[in-house]
Amino acid sequence: MTTQPFDLVIRGGTVGTSTAHFVADVAVKDGKIAAIGTGLGQGAREIDATGKFVLPGGIDTHAHVEQVSAGGLMNADTFESATTSAAFGGNTTLVSFAAQHRGLDLRKVVDDYAALAKRGALIDYAFHMIVANPDEKTIKEDLPALIKEGHASIKVFMTYDLIKVDDEPLLDLMLTAREHRALICVHAENHGMISWMGKKLVERGYTAPKFHAISHPRGSESEAFTRLITQAALIDQPIMIFHVSTAEGAAVIRQARGQGLKVFAETCPQYLFMTKADLDKPGLEGAKWMCSPPPRETTDQDALWQALALGDLQTVSSDHAPYRFDESGKLSAGPNPNFKQIANGLPGLETRLPLMFDALVSKGRPEFAGRGLEAFVDLTATAPAKIYNLPGKGAIQPGYDADIAIWDPTREVTITDEAMHDLTGFTPFAGYQVTGWPETVIRRGEVVVSDGALHAKAGSGRWLSRTGGPAAEPTGNLVLEMDPERNFGATIL
């Protein structure tokens, strides 16, 4: 009896990496990529990928799943529905948020959230820890222990009344992160500017969803970025800035990175493909396009694409934040809410990769000068795996997990509300036409999506323990106030 040398062989596809693409077979054994080449031995299962692209499964590192908002509103998705949607969109790994609110114990928050994920997740996953209650126990006990256990990133909000962290406790969190080698991730907007502007608009009767886009002044982003980066430089703590939306914000990041500061940053499809005009709909319909920060201008879209091409921004995440367009979600404050009473957030797990593939590979954004496929792989899989230190993820390489999406680059799809697999009930990208679609999705060697059907069970995803890795390592370049040789010998770090 002849034993098949491989569990799975994907034949004749165009393999894409962050640096090159080439026609080859990919063999899988025991959930790992065993070989890449031509004329590989037989597999117990074989997939003909001729004319298809064989790419790493997407890694979405910013998604709100089965999470209660600051206002006490549970979002629409469970881990099962969210990861199902993610898988149909070509993703094999997800990083979501274990969200502490004021008065909550961080250890209990993370443990309870881990139990939800263990029951429901169909793809592999990790967590960011949202800290909104930076008391002594959180900073001195829970964070060090949880980081050591494999939760190596901390999310902080600089705005929103109920969860914002002010400058001094933010510095405390940065110091703890530095000491224990975790990455600090930040929603950075100037709280006072947003709060003041929102109140003034509502007082004057400007209450429709479209005014949400005006209530977040674009300067609130660049100001907060500058303040955040200055604080991080004081501590010598690496940071990730979430959902960059403006040209000015991207410019602040470019300047900081040019100075040698360890600043990472992402943007999202809503800032690359939408503008504030999308919120200008009859009645409350524009609420479906409300997120924070809001979509901006076409000039900002161009600046963000350029920033991605230059490497100033390194990843594109969905910021999936699903709220239904009914009383359980967007309209929870009643049938006639003003924009400040409407839940912020958009679904995006399933559409992130097709939108990016269409723009970078099918249409070929000019900023990327013929390297669209490589940029797609890097921005959506390889760079996220490196920054968030997800070992064995984000690349088609021997020894790595066999997390693979097989794309039909010629398939034309019109995105519709009905086609989505999350529980939001709508997608803000309905009507968008894209070329290129993930048809077969493989997680650790197992086919989880093929022929439009799901083949994975709830709970089959694995939690990914991780350290902060290289991205979280301080630079060692100390500002004057922190350098004992220049500050009269005071040791603070």
C-alpha positions in Angstrom: 0.0 0.0 0.0 1.5 3.3 -1.1 1.4 6.2 1.4 0.7 9.6 0.1 3.6 11.9 1.0 1.4 14.9 1.6 -2.0 15.6 3.1 -2.8 18.2 0.4 -1.2 19.5 -2.7 -2.3 22.7 -4.5 -1.2 22.4 -8.1 -0.1 24.9 -10.6 -1.3 28.2 -9.0 0.5 31.5 -9.0 2.0 31.7 -5.5 2.1 35.2 -4.1 4.5 36.5 -1.4 5.3 40.0 -0.2 8.3 40.1 -2.5 7.5 38.0 -5.6 5.1 35.7 -7.4 5.7 32.6 -9.3 3.9 29.4 -10.6 4.4 26.4 -8.3 2.8 23.6 -6.3 2.3 24.0 -2.6 2.3 20.8 -0.4 0.8 20.6 3.0 1.6 18.0 5.8 0.3 18.0 9.3 -1.2 21.5 9.0 2.1 23.0 7.9 3.4 24.0 4.5 5.8 21.2 3.7 7.2 22.1 0.3 6.9 24.6 -2.5 8.1 23.7 -6.0 7.2 21.8 -9.2 6.6 18.1 -9.6 5.9 17.5 -5.9 4.7 14.1 -4.8 1.0 13.2 -4.5 -1.3 14.4 -1.8 -4.2 12.6 -0.2 -6.2 15.5 -1.6 -5.3 17.7 -4.5 -6.6 21.0 -5.7 -6.0 22.3 -9.2 -5.2 26.0 -8.9 -4.2 26.6 -12.6 -5.0 30.2 -13.4 -5.6 31.0 -9.7 -3.6 32.9 -7.1 -2.4 31.0 -4.1 -1.9 33.5 -1.3 -1.5 33.6 2.4 -4.8 33.8 4.3 -5.7 37.3 5.4 -4.9 38.5 8.9 -7.3 41.1 10.2 -5.7 42.7 13.2 -8.5 45.1 14.2 -12.0 43.8 14.7 -14.7 44.2 17.3 -16.4 40.9 17.9 -19.0 40.0 20.6 -17.9 43.1 22.4 -19.9 45.6 24.5 -19.4 49.2 23.5 -18.6 52.0 25.9 -22.3 52.9 25.9 -23.3 49.3 26.9 -24.4 48.2 23.4 -23.5 44.6 22.3 -22.4 44.5 18.7 -24.2 42.3 16.2 -21.6 39.5 15.8 -20.7 36.4 17.8 -17.4 34.8 17.4 -19.0 32.2 15.2 -20.7 34.6 12.8 -17.7 37.0 12.7 -15.2 34.4 11.9 -17.5 32.7 9.4 -17.7 36.1 7.6 -13.9 36.5 7.9 -13.3 33.1 6.4 -15.6 33.7 3.4 -13.6 36.9 2.9 -10.3 35.0 2.6 -9.1 35.5 6.2 -7.5 32.8 8.4 -6.5 34.8 11.5 -8.3 37.5 13.5 -7.2 39.8 16.3 -10.1 41.2 18.3 -10.6 43.1 21.5 -11.0 42.0 25.1 -12.5 45.3 26.3 -12.2 46.5 29.8 -14.6 49.3 30.8 -14.5 51.6 33.9 -14.7 49.6 37.1 -14.1 46.2 35.4 -11.3 43.7 36.4 -9.0 43.2 33.4 -8.2 39.6 34.3 -11.9 38.7 34.4 -12.6 40.6 31.2 -9.9 38.6 29.3 -10.8 35.2 30.8 -14.5 35.7 30.0 -13.7 36.9 26.4 -11.4 33.9 25.9 -14.2 31.6 26.8 -16.5 33.1 24.1 -13.8 32.8 21.5 -13.0 29.2 22.4 -16.6 28.2 21.9 -17.2 30.1 18.6 -14.1 30.9 16.6 -13.7 29.1 13.3 -10.3 30.7 12.4 -7.3 31.3 14.5 -7.3 34.4 16.8 -5.5 36.6 19.3 -6.6 39.5 21.4 -5.7 43.1 22.0 -6.5 44.2 25.6 -8.5 47.4 25.8 -7.6 49.3 29.0 -10.1 51.9 30.1 -9.6 51.5 33.9 -5.9 52.0 34.4 -5.9 51.6 38.2 -3.0 50.2 40.2 -4.2 46.6 39.9 -4.6 46.8 36.2 -1.2 48.4 35.6 0.9 46.6 38.3 -0.7 43.1 38.4 -3.0 42.2 35.6 -1.2 43.6 32.6 2.3 42.1 33.4 0.7 38.7 34.0 -1.5 38.8 30.9 1.3 39.9 28.7 3.5 37.1 30.0 0.6 34.7 29.2 0.6 35.7 25.6 -1.6 38.8 25.2 1.1 41.2 23.9 -0.8 44.3 22.8 -2.8 47.0 24.6 -5.4 49.2 23.1 -6.1 52.7 24.5 -8.6 55.3 23.5 -7.7 59.0 23.7 -11.3 60.0 23.2 -14.9 58.9 24.1 -16.1 60.0 27.6 -16.6 56.6 29.1 -13.3 54.9 28.0 -10.7 57.6 27.2 -7.4 57.5 29.0 -5.8 60.9 29.7 -2.1 61.7 29.2 -0.7 60.8 32.6 -2.3 57.3 32.9 -1.4 56.8 29.2 2.3 57.3 30.2 1.9 54.8 33.0 0.5 52.3 30.5 3.4 53.0 28.1 5.9 52.4 30.9 4.3 49.1 31.8 4.2 48.1 28.1 7.9 49.0 27.8 8.9 47.0 30.9 7.1 43.9 29.7 7.5 44.3 25.9 4.0 44.8 24.7 2.8 47.0 21.8 0.6 50.0 22.6 -2.2 50.5 20.0 -4.1 53.8 20.1 -7.3 55.4 18.8 -5.9 58.9 18.7 -8.2 61.9 18.3 -8.4 65.1 20.3 -11.3 64.5 22.7 -12.0 68.1 23.5 -12.2 69.1 19.9 -14.6 66.3 19.0 -16.8 66.8 22.1 -17.0 70.6 21.6 -17.8 70.4 17.9 -20.5 67.7 18.4 -22.3 69.8 21.0 -22.2 72.9 18.9 -23.6 71.1 15.9 -26.5 69.5 17.8 -27.3 72.8 19.6 -27.7 74.4 16.2 -30.0 71.6 14.9 -27.4 69.9 12.7 -28.3 66.4 13.8 -28.4 64.2 10.7 -25.9 61.4 10.3 -23.9 63.4 7.7 -22.9 65.9 10.4 -21.0 63.1 12.2 -18.3 63.6 9.5 -18.0 67.3 10.5 -18.0 66.6 14.2 -14.6 65.0 14.1 -12.4 67.9 12.9 -9.5 66.6 10.8 -7.1 68.5 13.0 -8.2 66.4 15.9 -6.4 63.5 14.3 -3.0 65.1 13.6 -3.0 66.9 17.0 -3.6 63.7 18.8 -1.0 61.8 16.7 1.6 64.5 17.5 0.8 64.4 21.3 0.8 60.6 21.3 4.1 60.3 19.4 5.7 62.8 21.8 4.7 60.8 24.8 5.8 57.5 23.2 9.2 59.1 22.5 9.5 60.2 26.1 9.1 56.6 27.2 10.8 55.0 24.2 7.8 52.9 23.7 6.8 51.5 20.2 3.2 52.4 19.2 0.6 51.4 16.6 -1.7 54.1 15.5 -5.1 52.8 14.4 -7.3 53.8 11.5 -5.4 56.8 10.0 -8.0 58.8 8.0 -6.4 62.1 6.9 -3.5 63.4 4.8 -2.3 65.4 7.8 -2.3 62.4 10.1 -0.2 60.4 7.6 2.2 63.3 7.3 2.8 63.3 11.1 3.5 59.6 11.0 5.9 60.0 8.1 7.8 62.7 9.9 8.1 60.6 13.1 9.3 57.5 11.3 11.8 59.7 9.5 13.2 60.7 12.9 13.8 57.1 13.8 10.8 56.7 16.1 9.2 53.3 16.3 5.7 54.2 15.0 3.5 51.8 13.2 0.2 52.7 11.6 -2.8 51.3 9.7 -5.7 52.5 7.7 -9.0 50.8 6.7 -11.1 50.3 3.5 -13.6 53.0 4.7 -10.8 55.6 4.4 -9.5 54.3 1.1 -12.9 53.8 -0.7 -15.4 56.1 1.0 -15.7 59.8 1.7 -17.9 61.9 3.9 -20.4 62.2 1.0 -21.4 58.6 1.7 -23.1 59.8 4.9 -25.3 62.3 3.0 -28.3 60.0 2.6 -32.1 60.7 3.2 -33.4 60.4 6.7 -31.2 58.2 8.9 -29.8 56.0 6.1 -26.5 57.7 6.4 -26.0 56.0 9.8 -24.9 52.9 8.0 -21.8 54.7 6.9 -21.0 56.2 10.4 -17.6 55.2 11.9 -15.0 57.0 13.9 -12.9 58.6 12.7 -15.3 59.3 9.8 -14.5 59.0 6.1 -12.9 62.1 4.7 -12.2 63.5 1.2 -10.9 62.0 -2.0 -7.6 63.9 -1.5 -7.2 62.0 1.8 -7.8 58.7 -0.1 -5.0 59.6 -2.4 -2.7 60.6 0.4 -3.4 57.3 2.3 -2.7 55.2 -0.8 0.6 57.0 -1.2 1.4 56.5 2.5 0.8 52.8 2.1 3.0 52.7 -1.0 5.8 54.5 0.9 5.6 52.3 3.9 4.5 55.0 6.3 1.3 52.9 6.9 2.1 49.2 7.1 -1.3 47.4 7.3 -4.9 47.7 6.2 -7.5 46.3 8.8 -11.3 46.2 8.7 -12.0 47.9 12.1 -15.1 45.6 11.9 -17.6 47.1 14.3 -21.1 45.7 13.4 -24.2 47.3 14.6 -27.6 46.5 13.0 -29.7 49.3 11.5 -32.5 48.8 14.1 -33.2 49.3 17.8 -30.6 46.7 18.7 -27.8 48.7 17.1 -27.7 52.0 15.2 -31.2 53.0 16.3 -30.9 52.0 20.0 -31.7 55.5 21.2 -35.0 55.5 19.4 -36.4 56.1 15.9 -35.2 59.8 15.7 -31.7 59.9 17.2 -29.2 62.7 16.5 -25.8 61.7 15.2 -24.2 61.7 18.6 -26.7 59.0 19.7 -26.0 56.6 16.9 -23.5 53.7 17.4 -20.3 54.2 15.4 -19.0 51.4 13.4 -19.1 49.4 10.1 -19.0 45.8 9.2 -16.0 44.9 7.1 -14.4 41.5 7.8 -15.7 40.0 4.6 -15.1 42.9 2.2 -11.6 44.0 3.2 -9.7 41.6 1.1 -11.8 41.7 -2.1 -11.8 45.5 -2.1 -8.0 45.6 -1.6 -7.4 42.9 -4.2 -9.5 44.7 -6.8 -7.7 48.0 -6.2 -4.1 46.6 -6.0 -4.2 43.6 -8.2 -7.1 43.9 -10.7 -7.0 47.6 -11.2 -3.3 48.1 -10.3 -3.1 51.3 -8.2 -0.4 53.5 -9.8 1.4 54.2 -6.5 2.5 50.6 -6.4 4.3 50.5 -9.8 3.5 47.0 -10.9 3.9 45.4 -7.4 0.2 45.3 -6.6 0.0 41.6 -5.8 3.1 41.7 -3.5 1.7 44.8 -1.8 -1.7 43.1 -1.3 0.0 40.1 0.4 2.2 42.4 2.6 -0.5 44.8 3.7 -3.1 42.2 4.5 -1.1 39.2 5.8 2.7 39.4 6.0 3.1 42.8 7.7 0.3 42.2 10.2 1.9 38.9 11.2 5.3 40.5 11.7 4.1 43.6 13.6 1.9 41.6 16.0 4.4 38.7 16.2 2.1 35.9 15.0 4.7 33.1 14.4 4.1 30.9 11.5 1.4 33.2 10.0 1.2 35.6 7.1 3.4 33.9 4.4 3.5 30.8 2.2 6.8 29.4 3.4 7.9 25.9 4.4 7.3 25.4 8.1 4.6 28.0 8.3 1.0 27.2 9.1 -0.9 26.2 5.9 -3.2 29.2 6.0 -4.0 29.7 2.3 -6.6 31.5 0.2 -7.0 30.5 -3.4 -8.2 33.4 -5.4 -9.9 33.5 -8.8 -8.5 36.7 -10.2 -11.1 36.9 -13.0 -14.2 36.4 -11.0 -16.4 39.5 -11.1 -18.6 40.1 -8.0 -21.1 42.8 -7.0 -21.1 43.1 -3.3 -24.6 42.9 -1.8 -26.1 43.0 1.7 -27.6 39.5 1.2 -24.2 37.9 0.3 -22.5 38.8 3.6 -22.2 36.2 6.4 -22.0 38.5 9.4 -25.1 39.4 11.4 -25.1 43.2 10.7 -27.7 42.9 7.9 -26.0 45.4 5.6 -22.6 46.3 4.2 -21.6 49.9 3.5 -19.9 48.6 0.3 -23.1 47.2 -1.2 -23.1 47.9 -5.0 -19.3 47.9 -5.3 -18.1 45.8 -8.2 -14.8 43.9 -7.7 -12.8 41.6 -9.8 -11.1 38.8 -7.9 -12.6 36.6 -5.1 -11.3 34.0 -2.6 -12.9 30.8 -3.6 -11.1 28.3 -1.4 -9.8 29.1 2.1 -7.6 26.7 4.0 -6.8 27.0 7.7 -3.8 25.0 9.0 -4.3 22.6 6.1 -8.0 22.1 6.5 -10.4 23.5 3.9 -12.8 25.8 5.7 -14.5 27.4 2.7 -15.0 26.0 -0.8 -17.7 26.2 -3.5 -19.5 28.8 -1.4 -19.9 26.5 1.6 -18.5 26.5 5.1 -16.7 23.3 6.2 -15.4 24.4 9.6 -17.0 24.0 13.0 -17.5 26.6 15.7 -14.6 26.4 18.2 -12.1 24.9 15.7 -10.0 28.1 15.6 -7.0 28.3 17.9 -5.9 31.0 20.2 -2.5 32.3 19.3 -0.2 33.0 22.3 2.4 35.7 21.4 5.0 37.9 22.8 5.5 41.5 21.7 8.3 40.4 19.4 10.6 42.8 17.5 8.0 45.5 17.0 7.6 46.0 20.7 11.3 46.3 21.5 12.3 49.9 22.5 14.8 51.6 20.3 17.2 52.4 23.1 17.4 56.0 22.0 16.5 57.9 25.2 15.4 61.5 25.3 17.4 63.8 27.5 15.0 63.6 30.5 15.3 59.8 30.5 19.0 59.5 29.9 21.0 59.2 33.2 24.1 60.6 31.5 22.2 63.8 30.7 19.6 64.2 33.5 21.9 64.3 36.6 21.8 60.5 37.0 18.1 60.0 37.5 17.0 56.5 36.4 13.3 56.4 35.4 13.2 53.7 32.6 
